[in-house]
Amino acid sequence: MNHDRMNGGSYGRFAAMIFTSTVVMFGLMYLNTWSLDHVFFSQTRMWMALYMGGAMALIMLAFMLGMYRNRRANLMVAGLALLAFVLGVFLVRSQATVDDTAWMKAMIPHHSIAILTSTRANISDPRVQALADSIVEAQTLEIAEMKALIADLQVAQLFQQFHHLAEHDPLAILITGFNRRLHTASGVVLDQKTFYRAQGGSDGSGLVQHINTIATILDHARHTLNLTVQT
């Protein structure tokens, strides 16, 4: 760091400046959304911020070479900035990381921009106004549909994880039900190790012989989860 300062500016401060600017640019992309509830995390916007940060680093380094005179460090910064730019452009254009939910989360704020511009624009021609009104109506309906689909997919994913856990660790499911009732009654939550010890075995084997003593607590979990506890 001292060597960097002797040669001009601090590369650490330069990196912090680029990182901060990139994060700020990502947030600024949401300022033209119509409504706060239309703000969803967007991978596409994140990759756009990445390539903008890379481009900004290259431009700033070029203008500030007089301050940053470590040639090796400059080449490294330029290489990383170019990599960030190329990677960001590739990920934006390929949509390689975007699945169903991520696509809809990106499209909701995108649709919201159309609502904002179509609502606020100074339109005088009745034909253009009719087009703008139809866009607002369509985008509003599509946003509502995408929100519902996101919720549905998230619930489906939760149930998938739930059934996977029930198949591989049914005791964890029972502990979840036990904790729900216990926390409602007393505000206390037991972790899995504590529950194992309470049942008399580090492997949970004691649960079978003691399950009847907590059957009244777990009955709602057994019905909800469709689990059958046999003793």
ZIZIJO-V685712 format. One record per pair of residues at least 6 apart in sequence whose ideal C-beta (glycine too) atoms are under 6 Angstrom apart, sorted by the first residue. I is the first residue (numbers start at 1). GAP is how many residues later the second one is. D is the distance in Angstrom with one decimal. If there is no record, write none. Layout:
i=I gap=GAP d=D
i=I gap=GAP d=D
This chain:
i=4 gap=6 d=5.7
i=4 gap=7 d=5.0
i=7 gap=62 d=4.5
i=7 gap=63 d=4.7
i=8 gap=59 d=4.2
i=8 gap=60 d=5.2
i=8 gap=61 d=4.9
i=9 gap=58 d=3.9
i=9 gap=59 d=5.1
i=11 gap=62 d=5.5
i=18 gap=35 d=5.7
i=18 gap=39 d=4.8
i=22 gap=27 d=5.2
i=22 gap=31 d=3.3
i=25 gap=24 d=4.9
i=25 gap=27 d=5.5
i=26 gap=23 d=3.8
i=29 gap=16 d=4.8
i=30 gap=9 d=5.2
i=32 gap=81 d=5.2
i=32 gap=84 d=5.8
i=33 gap=6 d=5.7
i=33 gap=76 d=4.9
i=33 gap=79 d=4.2
i=34 gap=78 d=4.4
i=34 gap=81 d=4.2
i=34 gap=82 d=4.3
i=38 gap=70 d=5.4
i=38 gap=71 d=5.5
i=38 gap=74 d=3.7
i=40 gap=65 d=3.9
i=40 gap=68 d=5.1
i=41 gap=64 d=6.0
i=42 gap=63 d=6.0
i=42 gap=64 d=4.1
i=43 gap=54 d=5.7
i=43 gap=55 d=5.6
i=43 gap=59 d=5.1
i=44 gap=48 d=5.9
i=44 gap=62 d=4.6
i=47 gap=41 d=4.7
i=47 gap=44 d=4.1
i=47 gap=45 d=4.6
i=48 gap=44 d=5.8
i=50 gap=34 d=5.5
i=50 gap=38 d=3.6
i=51 gap=34 d=4.7
i=51 gap=37 d=2.9
i=51 gap=38 d=5.1
i=54 gap=27 d=4.5
i=54 gap=30 d=3.4
i=54 gap=31 d=3.4
i=55 gap=30 d=5.5
i=57 gap=24 d=3.7
i=58 gap=23 d=4.7
i=61 gap=16 d=5.7
i=68 gap=6 d=5.8
i=101 gap=49 d=5.6
i=101 gap=52 d=5.3
i=104 gap=42 d=4.2
i=104 gap=46 d=5.4
i=108 gap=35 d=5.4
i=108 gap=38 d=5.6
i=111 gap=28 d=4.2
i=111 gap=31 d=5.9
i=111 gap=32 d=5.2
i=114 gap=21 d=5.7
i=114 gap=25 d=5.0
i=115 gap=21 d=5.3
i=115 gap=24 d=5.1
i=118 gap=14 d=4.0
i=118 gap=17 d=4.7
i=118 gap=18 d=4.9
i=119 gap=17 d=5.9
i=123 gap=6 d=4.8
i=123 gap=9 d=5.7
i=165 gap=7 d=5.8
i=166 gap=7 d=4.8
i=171 gap=33 d=4.9
i=173 gap=52 d=5.7
i=174 gap=44 d=5.9
i=175 gap=17 d=5.8
i=175 gap=20 d=5.1
i=177 gap=41 d=5.5
i=177 gap=44 d=2.4
i=178 gap=39 d=5.8
i=178 gap=40 d=5.9
i=179 gap=10 d=5.1
i=181 gap=36 d=5.0
i=182 gap=6 d=5.6
i=183 gap=6 d=5.2
i=196 gap=6 d=5.7
i=196 gap=8 d=5.3
i=199 gap=7 d=4.0
i=199 gap=8 d=4.7
i=199 gap=11 d=5.4
i=200 gap=6 d=3.3
i=211 gap=18 d=5.3
i=211 gap=20 d=5.8
